[in-house]
Amino acid sequence: MLAYIIGVVLFALGICVSVALHEAGHMVTAKAFGMKVRRYFVGFGPTVFSWRRGETEYGLKWIPLGGFCDIAGMTALDEVTPDEAPRAMWRFKTWKRTVVMSAGSVTHFILGFVVLYLMAVTMGLPNLNITATEPVLSATSCARAATTKEQAQDPSCPPGAARPAEAAGLRAGDKVLAIGGKPVATWDEMLATVQATSGPTEFDVQRGDQRLALIVDVPKVQRWTTSGVKEVGMIGASPQQPDRTIQYGPVAAVPATFSFTGTMFAETAQRLVQFPQRIPAVVTAIFGGERDPNTPVSVVGASRIGGEAVEQGIWVLFFFLLASLNFFIGVFNLLPLLPLDGGHIAVVWYERVRDWIRARRGKAAGGPVDYTKLSGITMALVLVGGAVTLLTVTADIVNPIRLQ
């Protein structure tokens, strides 16, 4: 339990640091362009402490959930003092405002990349190229009857149980090429062929540089399957699992991380497209239905999964989840919807394109967009976002996704 609590706290802390650095990305780029940054705080609520350096106040607040960066004049409607007016954000060029507003998401992307790179050179990146398991033995065991699911999942062998594979000379590391003259390319093909076989059967085996022909006396046993109890052939062998992670050197890890990041971006985009259609499954889970592991999770749910990963010692999953969440937040925040940064970027470029068209027609620039006209849409999106957050948090509390 202690490991689980530590994992939850560490994951939640990682998210908080990520969001705080998101706001730091806005602050650093705004300052670099000469915009006036009034405040940069980590957390929300009452102030714990603060200090002023130059024209910016820095500080920490009691609720450690993200933070905020207060840039003077983000829109033309924001109140600014006379000395702030020349440096108000809305007065700067379109590309500079775009850089500042996208800096938060870029920070998430950089953080995700750094986490994946460090994984690549230490514990390894998840192997995304795992296909069908080859017919390679990891160990031999016994061939025994199992008429229930529990018995079928029990790997133990009773004393005196037959060990056909071991008796025939099969060893761990042997690759089965053919059974009874029939070639097999995957473990599933091998399993199906063995189950349909009985009696002395020739196994064509690759062992290192040698190719051997071994005779296995395949017995028929009663085994539980999803379609009922059946009599099948069994030799007593288990497959060699492919590497779940791949570790790289410091140099090779760079292209490997870029490639892995590209895959994650594609998966993130796919999850965003599927996001709306998965919300009904979240509601079903809240009212007692089985929780689909592909449904959206909140920060609460992600932290719980992170805690379970630490409890089970699966640190690869812990850091992979942290990197995934950074990519998701970064991409989500760039959606052209207010009040997200992507919505502000969309408005800025609307102004730019509109003024370009007006200039081509010999007209003066149209001026800043009136955000009050967008307040209704913004409020609707805030309410929808709040409702979705409430649903996912509720589902993650009453019916969370758990590691198997």
SVG drawing of the C-alpha trace seen along z (x, -y; Angstrom):
<svg xmlns="http://www.w3.org/2000/svg" viewBox="-26 -56 52 99">
<polyline fill="none" stroke="black" stroke-width="0.4" points="0.0,0.0 2.8,-2.4 4.4,-1.9 1.0,-2.6 0.6,-5.8 4.1,-6.9 3.4,-6.1 0.2,-8.2 2.0,-11.1 4.9,-10.9 2.7,-10.8 0.5,-13.7 3.7,-15.7 5.0,-14.9 1.8,-16.3 1.9,-19.4 5.5,-20.1 4.6,-19.6 1.8,-22.1 3.9,-24.6 6.6,-24.3 3.9,-24.8 3.3,-28.3 7.0,-28.8 7.2,-28.3 4.7,-31.2 6.7,-33.4 10.1,-32.8 9.1,-33.4 7.0,-36.5 10.0,-38.0 12.3,-37.1 10.0,-39.2 9.8,-42.1 6.2,-41.6 5.3,-42.6 5.0,-39.6 3.3,-40.7 3.2,-37.4 4.3,-33.8 2.9,-31.5 3.0,-27.8 -0.3,-26.5 -3.6,-28.3 -5.4,-29.7 -3.9,-31.7 -0.3,-32.7 2.3,-30.8 5.1,-33.2 6.2,-35.4 9.1,-37.6 9.6,-40.2 12.5,-40.2 12.5,-43.0 9.0,-43.7 7.7,-40.2 6.3,-38.7 7.1,-35.0 5.5,-32.8 3.9,-29.6 0.3,-29.1 -1.3,-26.6 -3.1,-24.4 -0.3,-22.7 -2.3,-22.2 -0.4,-23.7 0.1,-27.5 -0.4,-30.6 1.5,-33.3 -0.1,-36.8 1.0,-38.6 -0.2,-42.1 -2.7,-42.7 -3.2,-39.2 -6.3,-40.6 -7.2,-44.2 -10.0,-44.0 -7.6,-43.4 -6.9,-46.4 -3.3,-47.7 -1.6,-50.6 -0.2,-53.4 3.4,-52.0 2.2,-48.5 0.3,-49.6 3.3,-49.8 4.3,-46.2 0.8,-44.7 0.8,-41.3 -1.9,-42.0 0.3,-44.8 3.1,-42.4 3.4,-40.7 1.3,-37.6 4.2,-35.2 5.5,-36.4 2.1,-36.0 1.8,-32.5 5.2,-31.5 4.3,-32.7 0.9,-31.0 2.2,-27.7 5.2,-27.6 3.2,-25.8 2.4,-22.9 5.9,-22.9 7.2,-22.6 5.0,-19.5 6.4,-18.0 9.9,-18.6 9.2,-17.1 7.6,-14.0 10.6,-13.6 13.1,-14.0 11.3,-11.4 11.3,-8.9 15.0,-9.6 15.9,-8.9 13.8,-5.7 15.6,-4.7 19.0,-4.8 18.1,-3.3 15.1,-1.0 14.3,-0.9 11.4,-2.0 8.3,0.3 8.8,2.6 6.1,1.5 7.1,4.1 6.0,7.2 4.2,9.4 3.2,13.0 5.3,15.0 7.8,17.2 7.7,21.0 10.6,20.8 10.5,22.7 11.3,20.8 10.8,23.9 9.4,27.4 6.7,28.6 4.2,31.4 1.1,32.4 -1.7,32.8 -5.5,32.6 -7.3,29.4 -11.0,29.3 -11.6,25.8 -10.2,22.4 -8.4,22.3 -6.7,25.6 -5.7,24.4 -4.1,21.3 -2.2,23.3 1.4,23.9 2.4,26.4 3.0,30.1 1.9,33.0 4.5,35.6 5.0,38.2 3.2,36.2 4.3,36.9 6.8,34.5 6.6,35.3 8.7,32.3 11.4,32.9 11.5,36.6 12.0,36.1 15.0,33.9 13.4,30.5 15.2,27.6 14.7,24.0 15.7,21.9 14.8,24.5 12.8,23.2 10.2,25.5 10.3,25.3 7.9,28.1 5.6,30.7 5.0,33.9 6.4,32.3 4.0,29.3 5.9,26.0 5.0,23.7 5.9,20.0 4.3,18.8 3.6,20.2 -0.2,20.2 0.3,22.3 2.5,24.7 -0.1,24.9 -2.9,25.6 -0.8,28.3 0.1,30.0 -3.4,30.0 -4.5,31.8 -1.7,34.4 -1.3,37.5 1.2,40.3 4.9,40.3 5.4,37.2 8.5,35.8 9.5,32.3 11.9,30.4 13.9,28.2 16.5,25.4 19.0,25.4 21.8,22.8 23.5,23.8 22.1,27.4 18.9,28.7 17.5,31.7 14.7,34.1 13.2,35.2 10.4,37.6 7.8,36.5 5.1,38.9 2.2,36.4 -0.5,37.5 -4.2,36.5 -5.5,34.8 -8.7,33.1 -8.2,29.3 -10.5,26.4 -11.0,23.9 -13.3,20.9 -15.6,23.2 -15.6,26.0 -13.5,29.0 -11.8,30.7 -9.4,33.6 -6.3,32.1 -2.7,33.0 -0.2,31.5 3.6,31.7 4.3,29.5 6.1,26.4 5.8,22.6 6.8,19.9 9.7,17.5 8.2,14.0 9.8,11.3 11.5,8.4 8.9,6.0 11.4,3.1 14.4,2.1 17.3,0.3 19.6,-2.0 22.9,-3.7 23.1,-7.5 23.5,-8.2 21.1,-5.5 18.5,-6.7 18.0,-10.0 16.5,-8.7 14.7,-5.9 13.1,-8.5 12.1,-10.7 10.5,-7.6 8.7,-6.6 7.5,-10.1 6.1,-10.3 4.1,-7.1 2.8,-8.5 1.7,-11.7 -0.3,-9.6 -1.9,-7.6 -2.7,-10.9 -4.4,-12.3 -6.4,-9.1 -7.5,-9.2 -8.6,-12.8 -10.7,-12.0 -12.3,-9.0 -12.7,-11.0 -16.4,-12.1 -17.6,-8.6 -16.0,-7.1 -17.8,-9.4 -21.0,-7.3 -18.9,-4.3 -17.6,-6.5 -21.2,-7.2 -22.0,-3.5 -19.0,-2.7 -20.1,-5.2 -23.4,-3.4 -21.9,0.1 -21.0,1.1 -17.6,2.7 -15.0,0.0 -13.6,0.1 -9.8,-0.4 -9.9,-2.6 -12.1,-5.2 -10.7,-8.6 -9.1,-9.0 -8.6,-12.1 -5.6,-13.2 -7.0,-11.1 -7.3,-8.0 -3.8,-8.5 -2.3,-8.9 -4.0,-5.8 -2.6,-3.8 0.8,-5.3 0.5,-4.2 -0.3,-0.7 2.6,-0.6 5.0,-1.6 3.4,0.9 4.0,3.7 7.5,2.4 6.5,1.5 8.5,-1.7 8.5,-1.6 4.7,-2.0 4.9,-4.8 7.2,-6.9 5.5,-6.0 2.2,-7.2 3.8,-10.4 5.2,-11.0 1.9,-10.1 0.0,-12.5 2.4,-15.3 1.9,-14.7 -1.9,-14.5 -2.1,-17.8 0.2,-19.5 -1.9,-18.4 -5.2,-19.0 -4.2,-22.5 -3.5,-23.4 -7.1,-22.6 -8.6,-25.8 -11.1,-26.2 -11.3,-29.0 -10.2,-29.3 -7.4,-26.9 -4.1,-28.4 -5.1,-26.9 -8.3,-29.1 -6.2,-32.2 -3.9,-31.3 -6.8,-30.7 -8.1,-34.2 -4.7,-35.8 -4.4,-34.2 -8.0,-35.1 -7.0,-38.7 -3.9,-38.3 -5.7,-36.7 -8.6,-39.1 -6.3,-42.1 -4.4,-40.7 -7.6,-40.3 -8.7,-43.8 -5.3,-45.2 -5.7,-43.5 -9.0,-45.3 -7.5,-48.6 -9.1,-48.7 -7.6,-49.5 -6.9,-46.8 -9.9,-45.6 -8.4,-45.9 -8.4,-43.3 -11.2,-40.8 -13.9,-41.7 -13.7,-38.7 -17.0,-39.7 -18.7,-38.4 -17.0,-35.0 -17.9,-34.8 -21.0,-32.7 -19.1,-30.0 -16.2,-30.2 -18.6,-29.7 -20.3,-26.7 -17.0,-25.1 -15.9,-25.7 -19.1,-24.0 -18.7,-21.0 -15.1,-20.7 -16.1,-20.9 -18.8,-18.3 -16.4,-15.9 -13.8,-16.4 -16.4,-15.7 -17.5,-12.5 -14.0,-11.1 -13.0,-12.0 -16.2,-10.3 -15.5,-7.2 -11.9,-7.1 -13.1,-7.2 -16.0,-4.8 -14.9,-2.4 -11.2,-3.0 -9.2,-1.4 -6.8,1.1 -3.7,2.9 -4.3,6.6"/>
</svg>
